Amino acid sequence: MKIINFSDLNMYIDEINLSTFSTFGAISSEATFFLLARGTIYEIDKNEWLFKSGDPSDSFYIILVGDVDFFCKVGERKKIFQGRIKTGMEVGVTSMIALQPRWGSARMHSKGVVVKISTDVFHELQIHHNADFSILMINLMREVCRRFIRMSSLLGDIVLSDKNIILLNDSDRLL
């Protein structure tokens, strides 16, 4: 990982409109500038890890250029590919909000640029740009919910395809 100065970011990003990113959608340009200026911007090589399962979750990343592959840990040694996270999206917010160690690993699929938003910067955004913070939370949670729905659907497909799994009756409770 190579740290990039905020003032040099335009050398890595060709005239993109950050407001079209799902993470930045509908937040002010001032709040976007705040996150980019206060976050840590990295240029990352293909196949380099942003974080691994078990790492502390004191930040999340917004993908500015490139794609990230996400793997969830299964058992002690296995990682299962869960999906590719595209430019403009975030990775790592779920564990940060849950105050849990990373439950998965994120690796650059291609050379790219990300901005790391620490919990301190996230908190500062809430203090200095409260309305934008609320919109950012909606944007982040919308994507978390979409991923949850995809994973729930996938789990349902797996359950229905495996004749050895016992389905619960309506009267059985999971919680």
N, C-alpha and C positions, 0 to 999 in steps of 0.2 A: 504494500500500500504506500502510495506517495501522497503526501499532503499537498493540496493546491491552495494557493492564496485566493481569497474571494475576488480580488481585483484581477486575477488571471483566468477566472472562470469562463469568460467569453471566448478564450482560445480553444476551449473544449466543447462548447455548446454553440452550434451554428443557428443563430437567429430563431430559437424556438420560443414559443409562447408558453411560459410556465403555467399560465392560468388554464391551459387545456389539460394539464396533468390532473389525474383524479385526486391526488393528495392536495393540490393547491387550489382546486376548483372553487370559485366564489369567495376566496379570501382576498383581502386587499393586497396590492403590490407592496405596500409598506410592510405588511406581515410576512409576505414571501421573502422580501429583502432581509428582514429581521432574522428569519430562520437560516437563510443562506449565509448571512454575515456572521451570525453567532454560532452556527453549527460548524462542524469540521468537514471540509470537502476533501475527498480522496479520489485519486485516479487508481483504479484497481485492474490488475491483469486478469485475463481469462483463467479460470479454474482456481483463483485465489479465494480463500474463505473470508467472508465478512464476520461470521461468528459460527461457533459449533455448539452442539447440544451440550448443556450443562454450564455454559459460560454465563456470567452475570448478565442480567437484562436491564442495564442502566441507560439504555438508549434504543433508538430505532433508526433506520436508514430510509432515505427517500432516493429512489433511483433516478438520476438525472440523464444518464446515457447508458445504454446497454440493458441486458436482461440478467436476472438472478435465478438460479435453480434452488429450490427449497426441498430439503430432505427431512423427514421426521425419523426419529430414532425408534427402533423396534428391537427390544431385547438389549443385550449388552453390546453387540458389535454391529448390528445391521442398521442400515439406513435405507429408507424407501423414498424414492422420488415422489414428491407430492405435487409439484407443479412449477411452472416458470412464471416469474413475476416480471412484468414488463416495465419499460421506461414510464416514469410518472407515478408509479405506485410505491408503496412502502413495504418494508419487511422488518419484522422484529417488534412491532408495537404490541402484539398480543401478550407476550411474556412480560414486557415492560409494565403494561397496565395491570396485569395479574400479579405483579411483584413476585414472579417465579423465575428460576433459572431458565435459560433458553431450552425449549423442548424440541427444537429442531436445529438444523444447520443450513446456512445460506452460502452459496458459492457462485461467483460470477460465471455466467454462461459465456459471456464475451467480454472483451476489454470494455471498461466503462468508467463512469463517474457517479459517485454517490455523495450525499451529504448526511453526516451522522448527527442526529438530534439527541443530545443528552437529556436526561430528566431535568437538569438545571435549566437548559435552554427552553425546554417544554414549559416549565414552570414560569420562566421569565415572560414567555409569550402570553401566558394566561394573565399575568400582572399588567403588562404593557399594551396588549392588544386583545382585550377580553372578548369582544364580539367575534373577532377572527379566530380566536382560540376555540370558541364554541362551534364555529363552522368547520374548523379543522377536525375537531372531535367527531362531528357528524360524518365527514369524509372518511376518516380513519375507520370508524365503526361500521360504516356502510360496507367497506371492503372486507372487514373482518367477518361480517354477517354473510356476505356473498361466499366467502371461502368456507364458512361453516356449513352453509346450505349445500355447496358442492361436495364437501366431505361427508355430510349426512346422507346425501343421495348415493354416493359411492358405497358407503357402508351398507345402506339398504340393499343395493344391488348385490353386494357380496353375500349378505345374509340370505337373500332369496335364492342365490345360486348354489348355496351349500346346504345339502340335505341333512347334514349332521348337526346343524344349529337348531336349537329349540326356540321357537318364537313364543313370546309372552302373550298370555291372554289379556283381554282388556282389564280384567280385575287385578292382574299382577302390577306391582309398582316398582319403578326403577329407583325412586328416591324415597 
